[in-house]
Amino acid sequence: METIYIIALSLGSLLTIFILTKLMGYRQMSQMSMFDYINGITIGSIAAEMATSLEDDFTRSLTAMIVYGVSTFLISVLSNKFVKVRRIIEGKPLILLNNGELYRKNLRKAKIDVSEFLEQCREQGYFDVSKLETAILEGNGRISFLPKAADRPLTPSDVNLAATQDFMVANVILDGRVMSENLKNTGNDEKWLISQIKGQGAKRVEDVLLATCDATNKVTVFMKENKKKDPDILI
């Protein structure tokens, strides 16, 4: 009888985890933020306790799992809706290196010393830091690298073509909201931005999912898609 009870509790905790994972989204299974990681471990620990709770009331563990799952879901909704909440929960990208300059203050903020940074560079195949144009610490803890134009794999220099350097682009609209500070850093104002997006078919800022501005003031607009998509072919 006790064995059947354990099997039932285990299957119940497994089903609960499955439902909560579907509710919280696929980020639990891909690139997790620190918040997602902590919640995943906590919910897993509670599920294990629930599966082996022979004497205790298993409803306590079940309630705790549901509270964690629903809380994570609500925070995810707020993060998707509000940029400031997203930055608090998921963190803000930090520029560690740009244009040949290491940002010591940002390295300290990220709790990364120079030796660790160089190790991360080598792991990505960059043994000479001088060949990197930009390195950015993402919110998930990974570092993204942008090599200099002449040092990329299959570079234009291999076929005797003049290489042009790529630079970072500024996100000037995100989820239908103007990123005022980013826009200011491009040297432009909101009136100029609105005229740019209207030229690409956007009637309002709220219609834009993402808009970027590069070093030449070229604005690229990605509209919010409300139309029904074609059937998924990646099954």
C-alpha positions in Angstrom: 0.0 0.0 0.0 2.8 2.4 0.9 4.5 1.6 -2.5 1.4 2.5 -4.4 1.1 5.7 -2.4 4.7 6.7 -3.3 4.0 6.0 -7.0 0.8 8.1 -6.9 2.6 11.0 -5.2 5.5 10.8 -7.7 3.2 10.8 -10.7 1.2 13.7 -9.1 4.4 15.8 -8.6 5.6 15.0 -12.1 2.2 16.1 -13.6 2.3 19.3 -11.5 5.8 20.2 -12.6 4.8 19.6 -16.2 1.8 21.9 -15.9 3.7 24.6 -14.1 6.5 24.4 -16.7 4.0 24.9 -19.5 2.5 27.8 -17.6 5.9 29.5 -17.0 7.1 29.1 -20.5 10.0 27.4 -22.3 12.6 29.7 -20.8 12.8 27.1 -17.9 14.2 24.7 -20.5 16.5 27.0 -22.5 18.4 30.1 -21.5 17.3 30.8 -17.9 17.8 34.0 -16.0 19.0 33.8 -12.4 15.4 34.2 -11.2 14.2 31.3 -13.5 17.1 29.2 -12.3 16.4 29.7 -8.6 12.7 29.0 -9.1 13.4 25.9 -11.1 15.6 24.4 -8.4 13.1 25.4 -5.7 10.1 23.9 -7.4 12.1 20.7 -8.1 13.1 20.4 -4.5 9.5 20.9 -3.4 8.3 18.3 -5.9 10.9 15.7 -4.6 9.7 16.4 -1.0 6.1 16.0 -2.1 6.9 12.6 -3.8 8.4 11.2 -0.6 6.0 12.8 2.0 4.6 9.6 3.5 3.6 11.0 6.9 3.3 14.8 6.1 0.3 16.3 4.3 1.3 16.4 0.7 -1.0 19.3 0.0 1.4 21.6 1.7 4.1 20.8 -0.9 1.5 21.0 -3.7 0.4 24.4 -2.5 4.0 25.7 -2.3 4.7 24.5 -5.9 1.6 26.2 -7.2 2.4 29.5 -5.4 6.0 29.4 -6.9 4.7 28.6 -10.3 1.9 31.2 -10.4 4.3 33.8 -9.0 6.8 33.1 -11.7 4.1 33.3 -14.3 2.9 36.7 -13.0 6.4 38.1 -12.9 7.0 36.9 -16.4 3.9 38.7 -17.6 5.1 41.9 -15.9 8.5 41.5 -17.4 7.1 41.2 -20.9 4.9 44.2 -20.4 7.3 46.6 -18.6 10.9 47.1 -19.6 12.0 48.4 -16.2 10.6 45.2 -14.5 12.4 43.1 -17.1 15.7 44.8 -16.4 15.3 44.2 -12.6 14.4 40.6 -13.0 16.6 39.5 -15.9 19.4 42.0 -15.6 20.7 44.6 -18.0 23.4 43.8 -20.6 26.8 45.3 -19.7 29.4 46.4 -22.2 32.7 44.8 -21.0 34.9 45.8 -24.0 34.3 48.3 -26.8 36.6 49.8 -29.4 39.8 48.5 -27.8 38.8 49.7 -24.3 38.1 47.4 -21.3 35.3 48.8 -19.1 36.8 48.1 -15.7 33.8 49.5 -13.8 31.4 47.1 -15.6 33.8 44.2 -15.1 33.6 44.8 -11.3 29.9 45.2 -11.5 29.6 41.9 -13.2 31.9 40.3 -10.6 34.3 39.3 -13.4 38.0 39.8 -13.2 40.3 40.3 -16.2 41.6 36.7 -16.0 38.1 35.3 -16.1 37.2 37.6 -19.0 40.2 36.4 -21.0 39.3 32.8 -20.3 35.8 33.4 -21.6 37.4 34.9 -24.8 39.6 31.9 -25.3 36.7 29.5 -24.9 35.0 31.3 -27.8 38.1 31.1 -29.9 39.4 34.6 -29.3 43.0 34.3 -28.1 43.9 37.9 -29.0 41.6 40.4 -27.4 42.8 43.1 -29.7 40.9 41.4 -32.5 37.6 42.0 -30.7 35.5 45.1 -31.3 32.9 44.6 -28.6 32.1 42.2 -25.8 28.8 42.3 -24.0 27.7 40.4 -20.9 24.1 39.4 -21.5 21.4 39.0 -18.8 21.7 35.2 -18.8 25.4 35.4 -17.9 26.8 34.6 -21.3 29.2 37.0 -23.1 28.5 38.0 -26.7 31.5 38.9 -28.9 31.7 41.1 -32.0 35.1 40.6 -33.8 36.7 43.3 -35.8 35.8 43.3 -39.4 39.2 42.0 -40.7 39.3 39.1 -38.2 36.0 37.3 -38.7 35.9 33.9 -40.2 35.7 34.1 -44.0 36.4 37.8 -43.9 36.2 40.1 -46.9 40.0 40.4 -46.6 40.3 36.8 -47.7 39.0 37.8 -51.2 40.8 41.1 -51.3 37.7 43.2 -50.6 37.7 46.3 -48.3 36.1 45.4 -45.0 33.6 47.7 -43.3 33.4 47.7 -39.6 30.1 46.8 -37.9 29.0 48.7 -34.8 26.4 48.2 -32.2 22.9 49.3 -33.0 20.7 51.1 -30.4 17.3 49.8 -29.5 15.2 52.9 -29.8 11.7 51.3 -29.5 11.0 48.1 -27.5 7.6 46.6 -27.1 5.8 49.7 -28.3 7.8 52.1 -26.0 10.4 54.6 -27.0 13.7 54.0 -25.2 14.4 57.7 -24.5 17.9 57.3 -23.2 19.0 55.1 -26.1 17.4 57.5 -28.6 19.2 60.4 -26.9 22.5 58.7 -27.3 22.0 58.4 -31.0 21.8 62.2 -31.2 18.1 62.2 -32.3 14.8 63.0 -30.8 11.4 61.4 -30.7 10.0 63.6 -33.5 12.7 62.4 -35.8 12.1 58.8 -34.7 8.4 59.0 -35.4 9.0 60.3 -38.9 11.4 57.4 -39.5 9.0 54.7 -38.5 6.1 56.3 -40.4 8.3 56.1 -43.5 8.4 52.3 -42.9 4.6 51.9 -42.5 4.1 52.3 -38.7 1.3 54.6 -37.8 2.1 54.7 -34.1 5.0 53.8 -31.8 2.7 51.3 -30.2 2.6 49.4 -33.5 6.3 48.7 -33.3 7.7 45.6 -31.6 11.4 46.6 -32.1 13.1 49.5 -33.8 16.9 49.9 -34.0 19.1 52.7 -35.1 22.7 52.2 -36.4 25.7 54.5 -36.5 24.6 56.0 -39.8 21.1 56.8 -38.4 19.5 54.0 -40.4 16.3 52.9 -38.6 15.1 49.3 -38.9 11.6 48.6 -37.8 10.0 45.3 -36.8 6.2 45.6 -36.6 3.9 43.9 -34.1 2.3 41.0 -36.0 -1.4 40.6 -35.3 -2.2 38.5 -38.3 -2.6 34.8 -38.0 0.6 33.0 -38.8 1.1 30.2 -41.2 1.0 26.7 -39.6 4.2 25.7 -37.7 6.5 23.7 -40.0 9.2 23.2 -37.3 7.4 20.3 -35.6 
